[in-house]
Amino acid sequence: METGDRTGAPRPRPARGRRTLTAVRMIATLHGVVILAQPVFAGRYLTGDYDMLAVHALGADLVFYLGLVQLVASLLLWWRAGPRWPAAVSLLLALGETGQYFAGLAGVLDLHVPLGVALTVLMAVTLLGLWRGRSPRGRMVRG
């Protein structure tokens, strides 16, 4: 066991999965930023800046791929003794984003717009849950 100071006191080890939790938090934060930017791009397009449709399409690709990366990282967190809920929510987000992607391509705005709102709210709630300062097992982290 490593010592943390000159007194010989043991250095506390990070909780199992702590680095994975940090990775999930970072990926989810980037994912959330891109999701929150999507309505801005769509709004600019709807106000007449037609070049923003290409930016919105690029954003859709990023949202989709970041959703998959977040799902894999969340599954890894669960496997490394972390909580299950980020994996479950990430799966729900990935499925919703897939539907969102194809609804946008098909021009089905009656589905695309409300699903986008729901996904944005779900991502915001997910970020709040991930950043609440809990360890992978749900115990409060001191620090």
HELIX and SHEET records of a PDB file:
HELIX    1   1 ARG A   18  LEU A   46  1                                  29    
HELIX    2   2 MET A   52  TRP A   79  1                                  28    
HELIX    3   3 TRP A   85  ALA A  106  1                                  22    
HELIX    4   4 LEU A  109  LEU A  130  1                                  22    
END                                                                             
